[in-house]
Amino acid sequence: MKIAVTYENGQVFQHFGHTSEFKIYEVEDGKVVSANIVSTGGKGHGSLAGFLKDAGVTTLICGGIGGGAKAALAELDIKLLPGVTGNADEQVQHLLAGDLIYDPTVQCSHHGEGHKCHE
């Protein structure tokens, strides 16, 4: 299983569509066996779901996310866990322990200068 986290400075980045890096965790037998920080190469919004699918990701942990991105991830069978804040590594451990706190109702619907999604 591969878990991706929107990533910035060790934290869960709060705007999926503006994510410049994901931290991708390879999990076997309920334990992280490797983790790599991967640049999106400038991709944004609509192309990020395909980027994750191409990387073999099956689960995404993120902060804020828009409706279009939610639909794109669902279409590609990537499990979405939005509304997460804090240290990325710790949140993956919470997921593996079965006690990750997330909010499936989070949906960002506005953009603009200084916009901060789910902070």
Secondary structure, 3 states (H helix, E strand, C coil): CEEEEEEECCEECCEHHHCCEEEEEEEECCEEEEEEEEECCCCCHHHHHHHHHHCCCCEEECCECEHHHHHHHHHCCCEEECCCCCEHHHHHHHHHHCCCCCCCCCCECCCCCCCCCCC
